[in-house]
Amino acid sequence: MGFIQRPLNCIIASGNAVILLEPRRDRFCDMSTSKQVAASSTISTGSTARAADESETAVGASGRLPALDGARGLAILAVMLFHFSAAGAEVAGDTWLDEVIDKVLGIGWAGVDLFFVLSGFLITGLLLNAKGTAGYFRHFYARRSLRIWPAMYVLLVLLMVLVPFVAAAGREPTREVAQRILWYASFTINFVMAFETELHQDFGLAGHLWSIAVEEQFYLVWPFVVLLLGRRALLAACCSMIVGALVIRVALETSAANDAGAFLLMPSRMDALAVGALVAVFVHDPIAMRTMRRWAPWIAPAAIAVLAVLFVALGDLTPPLEGWTQTIGLSALAMLFGTVLVYVISSNKGNLAHRALVSTPLMWLGKYSYALYLFHVPTGTILAWKLQAPLRELSVYGSFLFGQIVFVLIAGAISLALAWLSWRLLEEPFLRAKTLFPYGSEASGQRLSM
């Protein structure tokens, strides 16, 4: 994948925009106009999912970096296929083709790690841009709440109120949500899941919200870290978190006390967020960015090699994850997705990978990725209750692949419809309220695109 070879002061990319940062200044210039504008940022944050639609430092349509929308689209597509295949597991067949498809889709959980990396990059870029401006904390937390809370809380209400009418016989899906509603609502459900094995093994209708909890916990602390530390100290903090997360996972995995916590707790998953943050810090320094571009072609193959060895040695990389995957494997994923991010923000627009990321389907999925993440799991779970029996009738030469394809198409279509409605009725109206919490030049009348 080729890189832009022209000199760069620095790239700041935030989903919808690319702007250049001039060294030793806190002012930016649009790539297309070279006009300086005061450091500013407006971000539409979302989950791991999480990173869903976290894009707002756009400085005009000509400065857009749509490849990041495509990266989010790729992440949510992988996660949806993974959860849909898990929801329809009872429809799966035993032929070699069914097993191959199951192993491939079973890696889709890694899309959450890509969300983490993108989120760390985008949020850290936002915080660095807003550093020193009035309302730094108040505006950040207000804007993030406007982005995350409305759709998620509506989802929780719907699960408790409407799901009983469509639940399968013998299922009590709302009891788990209702009993733990305060954990879900306070973004701490990952703690419960880490210590309740049964809940961890069966996500049910809302277990996927653990990743949003991880991000919200991380961002309770991270704005303070960014504000207090200089560039070198912030780089050191990112590197320490990358190493520290691995140490914590190894400790949890080997202690036999809580191996689920290695996957679900924020301290053990902060390395992916820190990798994204590291890239955001590097792009503020043109020399560091060039160094990162030189190292990326070496880091990516090394990470892929580690994952390939784990796949061959363990037979697959599907949950429940083996100890090696949950420790070294997660570190390799974070580094791999970090290099993917470097490629995305600095690659030539004409290459094949860039054209794939800016394709309309991936960019569309990226735009609605937060709501898709929220609604696709309950959608797939409820459909599995209703459709497993009829879909098993669609066997072809002993394979239930055709039935699974039908299931994925139906679940995907409904999820997309719900995500679109969520955007139109919930997310977009609340995003307009972000104008009440402006940053930098936005506060003085500089218009930024959403």
DOSETOR-77108 format. One record per residue (C-alpha): residue in one letter; z, x negated, y. Coordinates in steps of 0.5 Angstrom, whole numbers, plus 500, padded with zeros to 3 digits. Each point is the difference from the previous one (the first is absolute). Layout:
N
AZXY/...
% end
This chain:
450
M500500500/G498497506/F504499507/I498500507/Q499493502/R500501507/P507497504/L505505500/N506500505/C503505495/I499507497/I505506500/A497505496/S504507499/G496504496/N495503505/A500494505/V499493501/I502496506/L500493502/L507497502/E499494505/P505495498/R506499505/R499507503/D502507499/R494503501/F494502496/C493500501/D495505496/M495497496/S494504502/T502500508/S504493501/K505504504/Q507499501/V505505499/A507500500/A503499493/S501507497/S500504493/T500507498/I501500492/S499506496/T505497494/G500503493/S503498493/T499496495/A498502498/R501500503/A496496507/A496507500/D496500506/E504495504/S495499505/E501500507/T499494504/A492502502/V498498506/G493504500/A495502495/S496493500/G506496498/R502504494/L501497493/P498505495/A501496494/L508501501/D499507499/G495499494/A506495497/R505506501/G495505496/L499495495/A508500499/I500507500/L495501495/A503495495/V507504501/M497507499/L496498494/F506496497/H504506501/F495505498/S499497493/A508500499/A500507502/G495502495/A502495494/E501505495/V493501501/A498493498/G496498494/D501495495/T493497500/W499493502/L496503507/D506504501/E505494499/V495495505/I500506505/D508500500/K501493501/V496500506/L502506503/G507497498/I500495505/G499504506/W507500502/A499493503/G497505506/V507501502/D500492501/L494500504/F503505504/F506496501/V496494503/L496504504/S506503503/G504494501/F493497504/L499506504/I508502502/T501492502/G494500504/L502506504/L507497501/L497493502/N496504505/A506504503/K505495500/G503499507/T497507502/A505506502/G502504495/Y499495494/F505504495/R500507503/H492500500/F499497493/Y505504496/A498507504/R492498499/R502499492/S504506499/L494504503/R496497495/I504500494/W505506500/P496506502/A495500493/M506497496/Y505506502/V495505499/L498498493/L507500498/V501507503/L494502496/L502497493/M507504501/V497506502/L493501497/V500496493/P505505496/F494505501/V495495496/A505496496/A498500492/A505503496/G506496498/R499496506/E505500506/P497495504/T503502507/R507499497/E499492501/V497501507/A506505502/Q505496497/R498493503/I497503507/L505496504/W497494497/Y493502501/A501502507/S504494502/F495495497/T505497494/I497503494/N498494498/F507498499/V501506495/M494498496/A502493499/F507502497/E498507496/T495498495/E498507498/L497501507/H497493501/Q496502493/D498506502/F498501507/G499507500/L498503507/A502496505/G502493497/H495497503/L503500507/W504494498/S495495503/I501504507/A507499499/V499493499/E496499506/E505504505/Q505496497/F496494502/Y499502507/L507502502/V501492500/W493497501/P499502508/F507496501/V497494496/V494500504/L503501507/L505494499/L496495496/G495495503/R493499497/R503494495/A506504499/L496506498/L496496495/A506497497/A503507499/C494503497/C499494495/S508501498/M499507499/I494498495/V504496496/G506504501/A497506497/L498496494/V507497499/I503507500/R495503495/V501494495/A508501501/L499508499/E495499494/T505495497/S506503501/A499506496/A504504505/N494503504/D493498498/A497507503/G503497507/A495494500/F495505501/L503505504/L505497505/M498498507/P503493499/S496498494/R493503503/M500497507/D496495498/A493504500/L503502507/A501493502/V493498498/G497505505/A505498505/L498492499/V493502501/A502504506/V504494503/F494495498/V495503504/H503499506/D499493499/P492498500/I502493496/A504504495/M495505499/R495495498/T505497496/M501506496/R492501499/R500494497/W505501495/A498507499/P495498495/W505496496/I506505500/A496506498/P497497493/A507497498/A503507501/I494503496/A501495495/V508501499/L498508500/A495499494/V505495496/L505506500/F495505498/V497496495/A507498497/L504507501/G494504498/D500504507/L503501506/T502507500/P507503501/P505499498/L499493502/E502494496/G505495503/W494495502/T496505503/Q506503504/T502493503/I494495500/G495505500/L502504506/S500493504/A493499497/L498507503/A503499507/M497493500/L493503498/F500506505/G502495505/T494496499/V496507500/L503502507/V497493502/Y493501498/V500507503/I502498507/S496494500/S494501495/N493501502/K498507501/G493499496/N503498494/L501505494/A507500500/H500502507/R495506499/A504503494/L506500504/V497503506/S496505496/T502508502/P504502494/L505494500/M500501508/W501507499/L506499495/G503495504/K500505506/Y504505496/S504495495/Y507502502/A499507499/L496499493/Y506495498/L505506502/F497506496/H496497494/V506499496/P502507500/T493502500/G499496493/T506502497/I499507501/L493500498/A502497494/W505505498/K495505500/L493497498/Q502495494/A499506495/P493502502/L498492502/R502498493/E494505497/L495495504/S500495495/V494496499/Y499496493/G508500500/S500497507/F504504506/L497496505/F495506502/G507504501/Q503495504/I494499505/V500508501/F508499501/V499495505/L495503504/I504507501/A506496502/G496496504/A497505504/I506504501/S504494502/L494499505/A500507503/L508500501/A499493503/W495503505/L505506502/S506495501/W496496504/R497506504/L506504500/L506495500/E498493501/E495500506/P504505504/F506495500/L496494501/R499503507/A507500502/K500492499/T497500507/L508501502/F501494497/P495495503/Y500492500/G498495505/S493502503/E500506497/A506502505/S496498506/G494504498/Q496496496/R497505495/L500497492/S496504495/M504503494/
% end
